[in-house]
Amino acid sequence: MIKTLLVILLLFGGINKNVIDNYLRSNLMDYDKFEYRIVNPQILENGNYKIDYSRQFRLKNHYGYIPLIIKKGKYQERTFLTVNLKLFRKAFVSVRKIRRGENVSKADFLLKLCDVTNLREKPITDLSLIENSRTIVNIRENSILTNGMIEKKDDVFAGEKITAVYNNGSVLVSFPVVVRSGGKKGETIRVQRKDGIIFKAKVINKNEVAILEWGK
């Protein structure tokens, strides 16, 4: 799906801004909207410049650096056009105050277009990622949800009785075990059989693990 980029532009007298607009648009495709202000417009006053595509666009904090080649008589100078940016993305925002350790659901968040210019962590844009999750920090109302705010809950817990499956390619067996330490789907944990033998196993789901090797 092609994103619609809404750009608030400054008018620069005598300066061809279309080239700059298009360049920023192509380099800020991760954002749904951006606004910018040129910090050093004086380097464009003679209009004798071009974008240097042999160098990469730089984005640091709320500044973007566009590589330019400016012609001065017989000589060319490489420099950067600096732009002060405001960056926006659609992200999920909390609709209530959520305390650390609480389970979260889709009903706790609303999709909004947010200013993410100074956001230090990546915002969560897929709400399915919060399934079976809980908060690891206090979240204020109207806060943008980021990866560092939540974690997946364990799928199996210490002391639970679940089923272990062992498959060596020719033999498939299953037997009940007790979880020794909790874990999430895909993680490796230890489980204990009724006779006391401990196995290393991979969590398949909340009811089942796959035996990987014998433990001691």
C-alpha positions in Angstrom: 0.0 0.0 0.0 1.4 3.3 -1.1 1.6 5.8 1.8 0.3 9.3 1.3 2.9 11.7 2.5 1.5 15.0 3.5 4.3 17.6 3.5 4.2 21.1 4.9 6.6 23.1 2.8 8.3 26.4 3.3 8.5 28.7 0.3 12.0 29.6 -0.8 12.3 32.6 -3.1 13.9 31.6 -6.4 14.8 28.1 -5.1 13.7 25.0 -6.9 12.2 23.2 -3.9 10.7 20.3 -5.9 14.0 18.4 -6.1 14.5 18.7 -2.3 10.9 17.6 -1.7 11.1 14.6 -3.9 14.5 13.6 -2.4 13.1 13.7 1.2 10.0 11.9 0.2 12.0 9.0 -1.3 14.2 8.8 1.8 11.5 9.0 4.4 9.1 6.3 3.1 9.0 4.8 6.6 6.9 7.8 7.7 3.3 8.7 6.9 3.9 12.4 7.0 6.8 14.8 7.5 7.4 18.5 7.8 10.7 20.2 7.4 12.5 23.6 7.6 15.8 24.2 5.9 18.4 25.3 8.5 21.1 26.7 6.1 19.2 28.0 3.0 22.0 30.4 2.2 24.0 27.7 0.5 21.2 27.4 -2.2 21.0 31.1 -2.9 22.8 30.9 -6.3 20.8 27.9 -7.3 23.9 26.2 -8.8 23.7 23.0 -6.9 22.6 19.4 -7.3 22.0 16.4 -5.0 25.0 14.1 -4.7 23.5 10.6 -5.1 26.9 9.0 -4.6 26.5 9.7 -0.8 23.7 8.7 1.5 21.0 10.8 3.2 21.7 11.0 6.9 19.0 11.1 9.6 20.0 12.0 13.1 17.5 12.9 15.9 15.3 15.5 14.3 17.8 16.6 11.6 18.2 15.4 8.1 21.4 15.9 6.0 21.0 16.0 2.2 24.4 15.6 0.4 24.9 18.3 -2.2 27.4 19.3 -4.8 27.7 23.0 -5.3 29.5 24.5 -8.3 31.6 27.5 -7.6 33.2 28.7 -10.8 35.5 26.0 -12.1 35.4 24.2 -8.8 32.9 21.9 -7.1 32.3 21.7 -3.3 30.6 18.9 -1.4 28.5 19.8 1.5 25.2 19.0 3.2 21.9 20.8 3.2 20.5 20.5 6.8 16.8 20.2 7.4 15.0 20.3 10.7 12.4 17.6 10.6 9.1 16.6 12.2 8.3 13.0 11.5 4.9 11.3 11.9 3.8 7.7 11.8 0.6 5.8 12.5 1.1 4.2 15.9 -1.0 2.8 18.8 -1.7 5.1 21.7 -2.8 4.0 25.1 -6.4 5.0 26.0 -5.9 4.6 29.7 -3.2 4.5 32.4 -1.7 1.0 32.5 0.4 -0.1 35.4 3.6 -2.1 35.2 2.9 -5.9 35.1 -0.7 -5.6 33.8 -1.9 -7.7 31.0 -2.8 -5.7 27.9 -5.3 -6.2 25.1 -6.2 -4.5 21.8 -8.9 -2.5 23.6 -6.2 -0.6 25.5 -4.9 1.1 22.4 -6.1 3.3 19.6 -4.4 3.9 16.2 -3.4 7.5 15.6 -1.1 9.6 13.5 1.7 10.6 16.0 4.7 12.8 16.1 7.6 10.3 16.5 10.4 12.7 15.8 12.0 12.3 19.3 10.8 8.7 20.0 13.8 6.7 21.1 12.2 3.3 20.6 10.4 1.8 17.6 6.6 2.2 17.9 4.5 -0.9 17.6 2.4 -0.7 14.4 1.0 -4.2 14.5 -1.4 -4.7 17.4 -1.2 -8.5 17.1 2.2 -8.2 18.7 0.7 -7.4 22.0 -1.2 -10.7 22.3 -0.3 -12.7 25.4 1.8 -9.6 26.6 2.1 -7.6 29.7 3.6 -4.2 30.5 7.1 -3.9 31.9 6.8 -0.2 32.7 4.0 2.1 33.8 2.3 3.5 30.7 0.5 6.9 30.9 -2.7 7.6 29.0 -2.1 8.8 25.4 1.4 7.3 25.3 2.7 5.8 22.1 3.2 2.1 22.5 6.8 1.0 21.8 8.7 -2.3 21.9 10.3 -1.5 25.2 7.1 -1.2 27.0 5.8 -4.7 26.8 7.0 -8.3 26.9 5.5 -11.7 26.1 4.1 -13.6 29.0 5.4 -17.2 29.6 3.4 -19.9 27.8 4.3 -22.5 30.4 5.0 -22.0 34.1 7.1 -23.8 36.7 5.1 -26.5 38.4 2.7 -27.0 35.6 2.0 -30.5 34.3 2.1 -30.6 30.5 2.9 -33.1 27.7 6.4 -33.8 26.3 6.8 -35.2 22.8 10.0 -37.0 21.6 10.5 -37.7 17.9 13.8 -39.1 16.6 12.5 -39.6 13.1 11.4 -43.2 13.5 9.8 -43.3 17.0 7.3 -40.8 18.3 6.5 -41.0 22.0 4.7 -38.6 24.5 4.5 -38.6 28.2 3.5 -36.2 31.0 6.2 -33.9 32.6 6.4 -31.2 35.2 7.8 -27.8 34.1 11.0 -26.9 36.1 11.2 -23.3 34.8 8.8 -21.2 32.8 9.3 -20.1 29.2 7.7 -18.7 26.1 6.9 -20.4 22.8 10.2 -21.2 21.0 12.3 -21.0 24.1 14.3 -23.9 25.6 13.3 -25.0 29.1 13.8 -28.0 31.4 11.1 -30.5 32.3 11.0 -33.5 34.6 9.4 -36.9 34.1 7.7 -38.8 36.8 10.8 -41.0 37.4 12.9 -37.9 38.1 14.7 -37.7 34.7 15.2 -34.2 33.5 14.9 -33.2 29.8 15.8 -30.2 27.8 12.8 -29.2 25.8 11.5 -26.5 23.4 8.2 -24.9 24.2 5.6 -25.6 21.4 2.5 -24.2 23.1 1.0 -23.8 26.5 0.3 -27.6 26.6 3.2 -29.2 24.9 7.0 -29.2 24.6 9.4 -31.1 22.3 12.2 -33.0 23.9 15.6 -31.9 22.6 18.0 -33.9 24.6 18.4 -35.8 27.9 19.4 -33.7 30.9 21.3 -34.5 34.0 
